[in-house]
């Protein structure tokens, strides 16, 4: 630029910054609400905050992530969280663990000291990799400032796929660096097709049809209108009670429905009592079964067959199910409703060798 060049021309030719590129990514992905409690490492990102963005302030990072978690669950899409370096991320750790347990997708951008002197361990330089352990579904410190916009886009995709917090660490000087003109390493859009429901449904339907008195346990992963509708249809078709999983932070079944039996007890003895009169257990979008106090004995009563349907592999891999199906629960429930027999048809089957004990007094049975 020459000394006499007009100022407006200088503004036109000024290179687009990494911050500009990230804000454009956020607009494209629909994450224009930011939850945060900013510190000095976030100033470069937040200064001159754009009018089309909304910032929601809390005075502790646990509250920040808590608000974002509730927002993400209510909206059904990722919330954007902006945290300070070490102190901010560490303060948020327990809330991030809760978000992971509640399957809340979060894009978490964490500040870091200036990249140009990180090697000297300046004040506020954070050892951030692994600080929150395994509670993030993905974590990344971009190798270059120009990789930050794509990392934020990828964090959105990872948060949705992994159903939890995805973390991007951004050194404070990166925001003012010129953005790269080329496409970054993240797709513009990700479409997740539901897994095909094939012959495995026949196996699940046969197991349920062979039962004289099946029961359903619904989990937090079933908390959506389509999932509720599909499970209500299945429960009504089977004529079976539906329990809510222990410690489920989200309702997996409408609790005002006549089939709702209550919340499953948190201990093994209580679970065995509740399930003792049933010979088949269908667990939908929940672990089998999360407990709190240790108690002796088996988790489930003798003779009960267990089918688990979950979209989360880690829930299936650690379960005591006889058959675990990793698939979209809504799709599976719809397919099962079309295949399983009614209560009258099941009652006409010959009785098996199992002796059913009645529920203890005070237990709901519908």
DRENFINU-177143 format. One line per 5 residues: their letters; for each residue x, y, z of C-alpha. Coordinates in steps of 0.5 Angstrom, whole numbers, plus 2048, in hexadecimal, padded with zeros to 3 digits. Example, Ala and Ser with C-alpha at 12.3 -4.5 7.8 and 13.67 -1.06 7.14 Angstrom:
! DRENFINU-177143
as> 819 7F7 810  81B 7FE 80E
! end
This chain:
! DRENFINU-177143
xxxxx> 800 800 800  803 807 7FE  803 80D 803  7FD 810 7FF  7F9 80A 7FE
xxxxx> 7F2 80B 800  7F0 808 807  7EA 804 804  7EE 801 7FF  7F3 7FE 805
xxxxx> 7ED 7FB 808  7EB 7F8 802  7F2 7F5 801  7F3 7F3 808  7F3 7EB 809
xxxxx> 7EE 7E7 80C  7F0 7E5 813  7EF 7DE 816  7EA 7E1 81B  7E6 7E3 815
xxxxx> 7E6 7DD 812  7E4 7D9 818  7DE 7DE 819  7DC 7DC 812  7DC 7D5 814
xxxxx> 7D8 7D6 81A  7D3 7DA 816  7D3 7D4 811  7D2 7CF 816  7CD 7D3 81A
xxxxx> 7D1 7D4 820  7D0 7DB 821  7CF 7DB 829  7D5 7DA 82D  7D5 7D8 834
xxxxx> 7DB 7DB 838  7DF 7DE 83E  7E5 7E1 83A  7EC 7E3 83C  7F2 7E6 839
xxxxx> 7F3 7E0 834  7EC 7E1 831  7ED 7E9 830  7EF 7E8 829  7E9 7E4 827
xxxxx> 7E4 7E8 82B  7E6 7EF 829  7E1 7F3 825  7DC 7ED 826  7D7 7ED 820
xxxxx> 7D0 7EF 820  7CD 7E9 81D  7D0 7E5 823  7CE 7E4 82A  7D2 7E3 830
xxxxx> 7D0 7E0 837  7D4 7E2 83D  7D5 7DE 843  7DA 7DF 849  7DC 7D8 849
xxxxx> 7DE 7D3 844  7DA 7CD 847  7D4 7D2 846  7D6 7D4 83F  7D6 7CC 83D
xxxxx> 7D0 7CB 841  7CC 7D0 83D  7CF 7CE 836  7CD 7C7 838  7C6 7C8 839
xxxxx> 7C6 7CD 833  7C9 7C7 82F  7C4 7C2 832  7BE 7C7 831  7C0 7C9 82A
xxxxx> 7C2 7C2 827  7C9 7C4 825  7D0 7C6 827  7D1 7CC 82B  7D7 7D1 82B
xxxxx> 7DB 7D2 831  7E1 7D6 832  7E6 7D5 838  7EC 7D8 83B  7F2 7D4 83B
xxxxx> 7F4 7CF 840  7F0 7D2 846  7EA 7D3 841  7EA 7CC 83F  7EC 7C9 845
xxxxx> 7E6 7CC 849  7E2 7CA 843  7E4 7C2 844  7DE 7C0 848  7D9 7C3 844
xxxxx> 7DC 7C0 83D  7DC 7B9 840  7D5 7BB 842  7D4 7BD 83B  7D7 7B7 838
xxxxx> 7D3 7B2 83D  7CC 7B6 83A  7CE 7B5 833  7CE 7BD 832  7D2 7BF 82C
xxxxx> 7D7 7C5 82D  7DC 7C9 829  7E1 7CB 82E  7E6 7D0 82C  7EC 7D1 832
xxxxx> 7F1 7D7 832  7F8 7D6 832  7FE 7DA 833  801 7DE 82D  804 7D8 828
xxxxx> 80A 7DC 827  80D 7DB 82E  80A 7D5 830  810 7D1 830  813 7D6 836
xxxxx> 80D 7D4 83A  80A 7DB 83B  805 7DD 841  7FE 7DA 83F  801 7D5 83A
xxxxx> 7FD 7CF 83B  7FF 7C7 83B  7F8 7C6 838  7F8 7C0 834  7F5 7BA 838
xxxxx> 7F3 7BF 83E  7EC 7BD 83E  7EE 7B5 83D  7E9 7B1 839  7E3 7B6 83A
xxxxx> 7E4 7B9 833  7E2 7B5 82D  7E7 7B9 829  7ED 7BE 82A  7F2 7C1 826
xxxxx> 7F7 7C7 826  7F8 7C9 81F  7FF 7C9 81C  7FE 7D0 818  7F9 7D6 81A
xxxxx> 7F7 7D5 813  7F4 7CE 815  7F0 7D1 81A  7E9 7D2 816  7E9 7CB 814
xxxxx> 7EB 7C8 81B  7E4 7CC 81D  7E0 7C9 818  7E3 7C2 819  7E1 7C3 821
xxxxx> 7DA 7C4 81F  7DA 7BE 81B  7DE 7BA 820  7D9 7BC 826  7D3 7BA 822
xxxxx> 7D6 7B3 820  7D9 7B2 827  7D3 7B5 82B  7D7 7B9 82F  7DC 7BF 830
xxxxx> 7E2 7C0 82B  7E7 7C4 82C  7EC 7C9 828  7F2 7CD 82B  7F3 7D3 828
xxxxx> 7F9 7D8 82A  7F7 7DF 82B  7FB 7E2 825  7F8 7DD 820  7F2 7E1 81F
xxxxx> 7F5 7E7 81C  7F9 7E3 817  7F7 7E3 810  7F3 7DD 80E  7F5 7D8 809
xxxxx> 7F1 7D9 802  7F1 7D1 801  7EB 7CC 804  7ED 7CA 80B  7ED 7C2 80D
xxxxx> 7E5 7C2 80F  7DF 7C1 80B  7DA 7C6 80A  7D4 7C1 80C  7D4 7BA 80F
xxxxx> 7CE 7B6 80E  7CD 7B0 812  7C9 7AB 80F  7C5 7A6 814  7C8 79F 814
xxxxx> 7C4 79A 810  7C0 796 814  7C0 78F 811  7BF 787 813  7C2 789 81A
xxxxx> 7BB 78C 81B  7B8 785 81A  7BC 782 820  7BA 788 824  7B3 787 823
xxxxx> 7B3 77F 824  7B7 780 82B  7B1 785 82D  7AC 781 82A  7AE 77B 82E
xxxxx> 7AD 77F 834  7A7 77E 838  7A8 785 83C  7AD 789 839  7AF 790 83C
xxxxx> 7B2 796 839  7B8 79B 83C  7B8 7A2 839  7BF 7A6 839  7C1 7AD 838
xxxxx> 7C3 7AC 831  7BC 7AB 82F  7BA 7B2 831  7B7 7B5 82B  7B0 7B5 828
xxxxx> 7B1 7B0 822  7B4 7AB 827  7AF 7AC 82C  7A9 7AB 827  7AD 7A5 825
xxxxx> 7AE 7A2 82C  7A6 7A4 82E  7A4 7A0 828  7A8 79A 829  7A6 79A 831
xxxxx> 79F 79A 82F  7A0 795 82A  7A3 790 82F  79F 792 835  7A5 793 839
xxxxx> 7A7 798 83F  7AD 79D 83D  7B2 79F 843  7B6 7A4 842  7BE 7A3 843
xxxxx> 7C1 7A4 84A  7C5 7AB 84A  7C2 7AD 843  7C3 7B4 842  7BE 7B5 83D
xxxxx> 7B7 7B1 83C  7B7 7AB 837  7B0 7AA 837  7AA 7AF 839  7A8 7AE 840
xxxxx> 7A1 7B0 840  7A0 7AA 83B  79C 7A4 83F  7A1 79F 83D  7A7 7A3 841
xxxxx> 7A8 79F 847  7AD 7A4 84B  7B5 7A5 84C  7B9 79E 84C  7BC 79D 853
xxxxx> 7C4 79F 853  7C6 799 857  7C6 791 854  7C1 78F 85A  7BC 794 858
xxxxx> 7BD 792 850  7BC 78B 851  7B6 78C 855  7B3 791 850  7B5 78C 84A
xxxxx> 7B3 785 84E  7AC 784 84A  7AF 785 843  7B3 781 83F  7B5 785 839
xxxxx> 7B8 78C 83A  7B9 791 834  7BD 797 836  7BD 79D 831  7C2 7A2 831
xxxxx> 7C5 7A1 838  7CB 79D 83B  7C9 796 83E  7C8 798 844  7CC 79E 847
xxxxx> 7CC 79E 84F  7CF 7A2 854  7D0 79E 85B  7D3 797 85A  7CF 791 85C
xxxxx> 7D0 78A 85C  7CD 785 857  7CC 785 850  7C9 78C 84D  7C3 788 84A
xxxxx> 7BE 783 84C  7C0 77B 849  7BD 77A 843  7BB 780 840  7BE 782 839
xxxxx> 7C0 788 837  7C0 78C 831  7C4 793 830  7C3 798 82B  7C7 79E 82B
xxxxx> 7CB 7A3 826  7D1 7A4 82B  7D6 79E 82A  7D9 79F 831  7D2 79D 834
xxxxx> 7D2 797 830  7D9 795 831  7D8 795 839  7D1 792 83A  7CF 78B 83C
xxxxx> 7CA 78B 837  7C9 784 833  7C8 788 82D  7CA 78F 82C  7C9 793 825
xxxxx> 7CC 799 824  7C7 79D 81F  7C3 7A3 81F  7BE 7A1 825  7B8 7A5 821
xxxxx> 7B9 7A1 81B  7B9 79A 81F  7B3 79B 823  7AF 79D 81D  7B1 797 81A
xxxxx> 7B0 792 820  7A9 795 821  7A7 793 81A  7AA 78C 81B  7A8 78A 822
xxxxx> 7A2 787 825  79D 789 829  79C 787 830  796 783 82F  79A 77F 82A
xxxxx> 7A0 77E 82F  79B 77C 834  799 776 830  7A0 774 830  7A2 76E 834
xxxxx> 7A5 770 83B  7AC 76F 83C  7B0 76C 841  7B1 773 845  7AD 774 84B
xxxxx> 7AB 77C 84C  7AB 77F 852  7A6 785 854  7A9 78C 855  7AA 78E 85C
xxxxx> 7A4 792 85F  7A5 799 85C  7A8 798 856  7A5 79B 850  7A2 795 84B
x> 79E 797 845
! end
